[in-house]
Amino acid sequence: MPKSSNIKYQISNIRSPKVAIIHDWLVGGGAERVVYELHKIYPDAPIYTAFCNKKSREYFKGADIRTGFMQKFPFSKLYKFLPIFRELWFERLDLTDYDLIISSSGAEAKGIKNIRPSALHINYCHSPTHYYWIRYYEYLQNPGFGIFDPIARIGLKLLIEKRQKWDYRAAQRPKYMIANSSCVKDRIEEIYNRESTVIHPPVDTHRFTSKMEDGKWKMENRSGFVIAGRQTPYKRIDLAVEACTKAGLPLTVIGNGPDHKKLKKIAGPTITFLTNVSDKEIVKHFQNAKAFIFPNEDDFGITPVEAMSAGTPVIALKAGGALDYVIPGKTGEFFEKQTVEALVEILENFDPSKYNPKTISTHAENFSVEKFHKNITDFVTAKLRS
């Protein structure tokens, strides 16, 4: 880690610094919620991003979203394939007008460097870049580009060493780093040789508690298990489907994705698939379930905490972000190995009667939107004054 700068952040008005928000790309997903809440904290701050699709522009309605050449054809169709172009775009951004720059990044956005010496750059790190470090071999096996997978594999193999070096250098540029979980904090220290502060991402807990019926606060009024999310190999939804099929336990699978047909083929009669579920219906499914199954290692995992907001315990793989919110015997249970057998054992011995839905929901409030706003505001204010 480079030596700390002696520069003091001499901002004329600390209470209202000129702020910019930087993000890798806006196409949906959990990381986008962080950007959205940062926008609510700093509504006048422009959002610089390499690419933004139509759906995200609607989601950020009214925000000043600024993109560049990657928004134009043919780059708009190829932005996922072009990390080097994204690196160049972020490095060349002129951010010299801003006092405070907050980058939200799990890829290239942290690499900005054209800022004033007196400006403060804080990076909210969702994870060291997955395709260079944490899941390099997973991306080699399943790059996620469909018919272009062979091209993606060749690119990763040829470029990995140079891209890792660039990514490491980019991670040294922010003055301070924030990790979205304890797991990511450890990764940042191991890979980037940097310290960071944990501030968990915002979860809309109010959405799952505001219309909670009295009866749903009792476990005896609930039935079956539930899992939700984009159906990709990384999410390991297949593990939950196979385990519940083998154990003959009811499971509701909410969502869609490239693995959907595969999941339906391996599913038994106790598995129900719901591909077109409204936000309101998802709330009800979470409120009605005995437990939410979370079988993959995620950087944080917003959906399990949403389930907890509904008073639903989480059965999770003992890894990743789940270590920050699953408390065995209180908010859920862990299974040690990512195997069907290990999950079946937990499911068959799961006793919902020992959980208190209100206790679980109260614990989830530690990850609320309000908590995120306070933690970010306190952190930024302290660093501006230091």
C-alpha positions as CSV (number, residue, x, y, z in Angstrom):
1,M,0.0,0.0,0.0
2,P,1.4,3.4,-1.0
3,K,2.3,5.9,1.7
4,S,-0.5,8.2,2.8
5,S,-0.5,11.6,1.3
6,N,0.0,14.7,3.5
7,I,-2.5,16.6,1.4
8,K,-5.3,18.2,3.5
9,Y,-8.7,18.4,1.8
10,Q,-9.0,22.2,1.8
11,I,-12.6,22.4,0.6
12,S,-14.1,25.9,0.9
13,N,-17.4,24.6,2.2
14,I,-17.2,21.1,3.7
15,R,-20.9,21.0,4.2
16,S,-21.5,21.2,0.5
17,P,-18.6,20.0,-1.5
18,K,-18.9,19.6,-5.2
19,V,-19.5,15.8,-5.6
20,A,-19.3,13.3,-8.5
21,I,-20.4,9.7,-8.4
22,I,-18.6,7.2,-10.6
23,H,-19.8,3.6,-11.4
24,D,-18.7,0.9,-13.8
25,W,-21.9,0.5,-15.8
26,L,-25.6,0.8,-15.2
27,V,-27.5,-2.2,-16.4
28,G,-29.3,-3.4,-13.2
29,G,-28.2,-5.4,-10.3
30,G,-27.4,-5.0,-6.6
31,A,-24.5,-2.7,-7.1
32,E,-26.8,-0.3,-8.8
33,R,-28.8,0.1,-5.6
34,V,-25.7,1.5,-3.9
35,V,-25.4,4.1,-6.7
36,Y,-29.1,5.0,-6.4
37,E,-28.8,5.6,-2.7
38,L,-25.6,7.6,-3.2
39,H,-27.6,9.7,-5.7
40,K,-30.3,10.3,-3.0
41,I,-27.6,11.4,-0.5
42,Y,-26.0,13.7,-3.2
43,P,-28.9,14.5,-5.6
44,D,-26.9,17.2,-7.4
45,A,-23.9,15.0,-8.1
46,P,-23.6,13.8,-11.8
47,I,-23.2,10.1,-12.3
48,Y,-20.3,9.1,-14.6
49,T,-20.6,5.6,-16.1
50,A,-19.2,3.7,-19.1
51,F,-22.6,2.6,-20.3
52,C,-26.2,2.9,-19.2
53,N,-29.2,1.0,-20.6
54,K,-32.7,2.3,-21.0
55,K,-34.1,0.5,-18.0
56,S,-31.5,2.1,-15.7
57,R,-32.1,5.5,-17.1
58,E,-35.7,5.1,-16.1
59,Y,-34.7,3.8,-12.7
60,F,-32.5,6.9,-12.2
61,K,-35.1,9.3,-13.6
62,G,-34.0,12.9,-13.1
63,A,-30.4,12.0,-12.4
64,D,-27.6,13.6,-14.4
65,I,-26.1,10.5,-16.0
66,R,-23.0,11.1,-18.1
67,T,-21.6,8.5,-20.5
68,G,-19.0,8.6,-23.3
69,F,-18.1,6.8,-26.5
70,M,-19.1,3.4,-25.1
71,Q,-22.7,4.5,-25.2
72,K,-22.6,4.7,-29.0
73,F,-22.8,1.9,-31.5
74,P,-20.9,-0.5,-31.9
75,F,-19.4,-0.1,-28.4
76,S,-22.9,-0.1,-26.8
77,K,-23.3,-3.7,-28.0
78,L,-19.8,-4.7,-27.0
79,Y,-19.2,-2.9,-23.7
80,K,-19.1,-6.2,-21.7
81,F,-16.2,-7.4,-23.9
82,L,-14.0,-4.3,-23.7
83,P,-12.4,-3.9,-20.3
84,I,-9.4,-2.1,-21.8
85,F,-11.6,0.5,-23.4
86,R,-13.4,0.9,-20.1
87,E,-10.1,1.4,-18.3
88,L,-9.1,4.1,-20.8
89,W,-12.4,5.9,-20.5
90,F,-12.3,6.1,-16.8
91,E,-8.7,7.1,-16.7
92,R,-9.3,10.0,-19.1
93,L,-12.4,11.4,-17.3
94,D,-11.8,15.0,-16.4
95,L,-12.9,15.3,-12.8
96,T,-10.9,18.3,-11.8
97,D,-14.0,20.3,-11.0
98,Y,-15.0,18.2,-8.0
99,D,-14.0,18.3,-4.4
100,L,-15.4,14.8,-3.6
101,I,-15.5,11.8,-5.9
102,I,-17.2,8.6,-4.8
103,S,-16.5,5.6,-7.0
104,S,-18.8,2.6,-6.8
105,S,-16.9,-0.3,-8.4
106,G,-16.3,-4.0,-8.8
107,A,-14.3,-3.3,-12.0
108,E,-12.7,-0.3,-13.6
109,A,-14.4,2.8,-12.1
110,K,-12.0,3.0,-9.2
111,G,-9.2,3.7,-11.7
112,I,-10.0,7.4,-12.2
113,K,-6.9,9.6,-11.9
114,N,-7.6,13.0,-13.5
115,I,-8.6,14.8,-10.3
116,R,-7.3,17.8,-8.3
117,P,-4.6,17.0,-5.7
118,S,-6.8,18.5,-3.1
119,A,-9.9,16.4,-4.0
120,L,-10.9,13.4,-2.0
121,H,-11.6,10.1,-3.8
122,I,-13.4,7.4,-1.8
123,N,-14.0,4.0,-3.4
124,Y,-17.0,1.8,-2.4
125,C,-15.7,-1.6,-3.4
126,H,-18.2,-4.3,-4.2
127,S,-15.3,-6.7,-4.7
128,P,-11.9,-6.9,-6.2
129,T,-12.6,-7.5,-9.9
130,H,-14.2,-10.9,-10.2
131,Y,-12.9,-11.8,-13.6
132,Y,-9.3,-11.0,-12.7
133,W,-9.1,-12.4,-9.2
134,I,-11.9,-14.1,-7.2
135,R,-13.7,-16.0,-10.0
136,Y,-11.2,-16.0,-12.8
137,Y,-11.5,-19.8,-13.3
138,E,-15.2,-19.7,-13.1
139,Y,-15.3,-17.0,-15.8
140,L,-13.0,-19.2,-18.0
141,Q,-15.5,-22.0,-17.7
142,N,-18.7,-19.9,-18.0
143,P,-17.9,-16.3,-19.2
144,G,-21.6,-15.5,-19.6
145,F,-21.4,-14.2,-23.2
146,G,-23.4,-16.9,-24.9
147,I,-22.1,-17.7,-28.4
148,F,-19.2,-15.4,-27.8
149,D,-17.9,-17.5,-24.8
150,P,-14.9,-18.9,-26.8
151,I,-13.7,-15.3,-27.7
152,A,-14.1,-14.3,-24.0
153,R,-12.0,-17.2,-22.8
154,I,-9.2,-16.4,-25.3
155,G,-9.2,-12.8,-24.2
156,L,-9.1,-13.7,-20.5
157,K,-6.1,-16.1,-21.0
158,L,-4.1,-13.7,-23.1
159,L,-4.7,-10.5,-21.1
160,I,-5.0,-11.7,-17.5
161,E,-1.5,-10.8,-16.2
162,K,-1.5,-7.3,-17.6
163,R,-5.1,-6.6,-16.5
164,Q,-4.3,-7.8,-13.0
165,K,-1.4,-5.4,-12.8
166,W,-3.6,-2.5,-14.1
167,D,-6.4,-3.4,-11.6
168,Y,-3.9,-3.5,-8.7
169,R,-2.6,0.0,-9.7
170,A,-6.1,1.3,-10.0
171,A,-7.0,0.1,-6.5
172,Q,-4.1,2.2,-5.1
173,R,-5.6,5.5,-6.4
174,P,-8.5,6.1,-4.0
175,K,-7.6,7.8,-0.8
176,Y,-10.0,5.5,1.2
177,M,-11.7,2.3,0.4
178,I,-15.1,1.0,1.7
179,A,-15.9,-2.7,1.6
180,N,-19.5,-3.9,1.3
181,S,-18.9,-6.9,3.6
182,S,-16.3,-8.4,6.0
183,C,-15.5,-10.9,3.3
184,V,-14.7,-8.2,0.7
185,K,-12.6,-6.3,3.3
186,D,-10.4,-9.4,3.7
187,R,-10.1,-9.7,-0.1
188,I,-9.1,-6.1,-0.5
189,E,-6.4,-6.6,2.1
190,E,-5.1,-9.8,0.5
191,I,-5.3,-8.7,-3.2
192,Y,-4.8,-4.9,-3.1
193,N,-2.8,-4.7,0.1
194,R,-5.1,-2.0,1.4
195,E,-7.2,-1.3,4.5
196,S,-10.9,-0.6,4.2
197,T,-14.0,0.1,6.3
198,V,-17.1,-2.1,6.1
199,I,-20.3,-0.3,5.2
200,H,-23.0,-2.8,4.1
201,P,-25.1,-2.0,1.1
202,P,-28.6,-0.6,1.4
203,V,-31.6,-3.0,1.7
204,D,-35.1,-1.8,1.4
205,T,-36.3,-3.5,4.6
206,H,-39.4,-1.3,4.9
207,R,-40.8,-2.9,1.7
208,F,-41.0,-6.3,3.4
209,T,-42.3,-5.1,6.8
210,S,-44.7,-2.3,6.1
211,K,-47.7,-4.5,5.3
212,M,-46.7,-7.6,7.3
213,E,-49.9,-9.4,8.5
214,D,-49.9,-10.3,12.2
215,G,-50.2,-14.0,11.4
216,K,-47.0,-14.0,9.3
217,W,-44.9,-13.2,12.4
218,K,-45.5,-16.8,13.6
219,M,-43.5,-19.6,12.0
220,E,-46.4,-22.1,12.3
221,N,-48.3,-20.1,9.7
222,R,-45.6,-20.5,7.1
223,S,-44.7,-23.4,4.8
224,G,-42.1,-24.5,2.3
225,F,-38.8,-23.0,1.3
226,V,-38.0,-20.2,-1.2
227,I,-35.1,-19.1,-3.4
228,A,-34.9,-16.1,-5.8
229,G,-32.5,-14.6,-8.2
230,R,-31.1,-14.7,-11.7
231,Q,-30.7,-18.3,-12.7
232,T,-27.0,-18.5,-13.7
233,P,-24.4,-21.1,-12.8
234,Y,-22.8,-18.8,-10.3
235,K,-26.0,-18.5,-8.2
236,R,-26.0,-22.4,-7.6
237,I,-29.8,-22.5,-7.6
238,D,-29.4,-26.0,-9.0
239,L,-28.1,-27.0,-5.5
240,A,-31.3,-25.9,-3.9
241,V,-33.5,-27.6,-6.5
242,E,-31.6,-30.9,-6.3
243,A,-31.6,-30.9,-2.5
244,C,-35.3,-30.2,-2.1
245,T,-36.1,-32.7,-4.9
246,K,-34.0,-35.4,-3.1
247,A,-35.5,-34.6,0.3
248,G,-39.1,-34.3,-1.1
249,L,-39.4,-30.8,0.3
250,P,-41.5,-28.0,-1.2
251,L,-39.4,-25.2,-2.9
252,T,-40.5,-22.1,-4.7
253,V,-38.0,-20.9,-7.3
254,I,-38.5,-17.2,-8.3
255,G,-36.8,-15.8,-11.3
256,N,-35.4,-16.6,-14.7
257,G,-32.2,-16.8,-16.6
258,P,-29.9,-19.0,-18.8
259,D,-30.1,-21.9,-16.4
260,H,-33.9,-22.0,-16.3
261,K,-34.4,-25.0,-18.7
262,K,-31.7,-27.0,-16.9
263,L,-33.2,-26.4,-13.5
264,K,-36.6,-27.5,-14.7
265,K,-35.1,-30.7,-16.1
266,I,-33.6,-31.7,-12.7
267,A,-36.5,-30.6,-10.6
268,G,-38.9,-33.0,-9.0
269,P,-42.6,-32.6,-8.2
270,T,-42.1,-30.6,-5.1
271,I,-40.4,-27.7,-7.0
272,T,-42.5,-24.8,-8.2
273,F,-41.1,-22.3,-10.7
274,L,-42.4,-18.7,-10.9
275,T,-40.8,-16.6,-13.7
276,N,-43.0,-13.6,-13.9
277,V,-43.5,-12.4,-10.3
278,S,-44.3,-8.8,-9.3
279,D,-42.5,-7.0,-6.5
280,K,-45.6,-7.2,-4.4
281,E,-45.9,-11.0,-5.0
282,I,-42.2,-11.5,-4.1
283,V,-42.9,-9.9,-0.7
284,K,-45.7,-12.3,0.0
285,H,-43.6,-15.3,-1.0
286,F,-40.9,-14.3,1.4
287,Q,-43.4,-13.6,4.1
288,N,-45.0,-17.1,3.7
289,A,-41.8,-19.2,3.6
290,K,-40.2,-21.1,6.4
291,A,-36.7,-20.3,5.2
292,F,-34.8,-18.7,2.3
293,I,-32.1,-20.8,0.7
294,F,-28.8,-19.0,-0.2
295,P,-26.5,-21.7,-1.7
296,N,-23.7,-19.6,-3.3
297,E,-20.8,-17.5,-2.1
298,D,-21.7,-13.8,-2.7
299,D,-19.9,-10.6,-2.0
300,F,-22.8,-9.6,0.2
301,G,-26.2,-10.8,-0.9
302,I,-29.1,-8.3,-0.7
303,T,-31.9,-10.8,-1.4
304,P,-31.3,-13.0,1.7
305,V,-31.4,-9.8,3.9
306,E,-34.7,-8.9,2.2
307,A,-36.0,-12.3,3.2
308,M,-34.9,-11.7,6.7
309,S,-36.8,-8.4,6.7
310,A,-39.9,-10.5,6.2
311,G,-39.0,-12.5,9.3
312,T,-37.7,-15.4,7.3
313,P,-34.6,-17.3,8.4
314,V,-31.8,-17.9,5.9
315,I,-30.1,-21.2,5.2
316,A,-26.8,-20.2,3.6
317,L,-23.5,-21.6,2.5
318,K,-20.9,-20.7,5.2
319,A,-19.0,-18.2,3.1
320,G,-19.0,-14.7,1.7
321,G,-21.3,-11.9,2.8
322,A,-23.7,-14.3,4.6
323,L,-21.2,-14.4,7.4
324,D,-22.2,-10.8,8.3
325,Y,-25.9,-11.4,8.8
326,V,-26.7,-15.1,9.3
327,I,-26.5,-16.0,13.0
328,P,-27.0,-19.7,13.6
329,G,-30.0,-20.4,15.8
330,K,-31.2,-16.8,15.6
331,T,-31.5,-15.6,12.0
332,G,-30.7,-18.8,10.1
333,E,-28.3,-21.7,9.6
334,F,-25.1,-22.5,7.7
335,F,-24.2,-25.5,5.7
336,E,-20.4,-26.1,5.5
337,K,-19.9,-27.6,2.0
338,Q,-21.4,-26.6,-1.3
339,T,-22.9,-30.0,-2.0
340,V,-26.4,-31.4,-2.3
341,E,-25.7,-33.8,0.6
342,A,-24.7,-31.0,3.0
343,L,-27.7,-28.9,2.1
344,V,-30.1,-31.9,2.4
345,E,-28.8,-32.6,5.9
346,I,-29.5,-29.0,7.0
347,L,-33.0,-29.0,5.3
348,E,-34.1,-32.3,6.9
349,N,-33.0,-31.2,10.3
350,F,-34.3,-27.6,10.0
351,D,-36.6,-26.7,12.9
352,P,-38.5,-23.5,12.1
353,S,-40.2,-23.4,15.5
354,K,-37.0,-22.2,17.2
355,Y,-36.9,-18.9,15.1
356,N,-38.7,-15.7,16.0
357,P,-39.7,-13.8,12.8
358,K,-39.7,-10.4,14.6
359,T,-36.2,-11.0,16.0
360,I,-35.0,-11.8,12.5
361,S,-36.7,-8.8,11.0
362,T,-35.3,-6.5,13.7
363,H,-31.8,-7.8,12.9
364,A,-32.2,-7.0,9.2
365,E,-32.7,-3.4,10.1
366,N,-29.0,-3.2,10.6
367,F,-28.7,-3.2,6.8
368,S,-31.5,-0.8,6.0
369,V,-31.4,2.2,3.6
370,E,-31.4,4.6,6.5
371,K,-28.4,2.8,8.1
372,F,-26.5,3.0,4.8
373,H,-27.2,6.8,4.5
374,K,-26.0,7.4,8.0
375,N,-22.9,5.3,7.7
376,I,-21.9,6.8,4.4
377,T,-22.6,10.4,5.5
378,D,-20.7,9.9,8.8
379,F,-17.7,8.3,6.9
380,V,-17.5,11.0,4.3
381,T,-17.9,13.9,6.8
382,A,-15.1,12.5,9.0
383,K,-12.7,12.0,6.0
384,L,-13.4,15.5,4.7
385,R,-12.5,17.0,8.1
386,S,-9.4,14.8,8.7
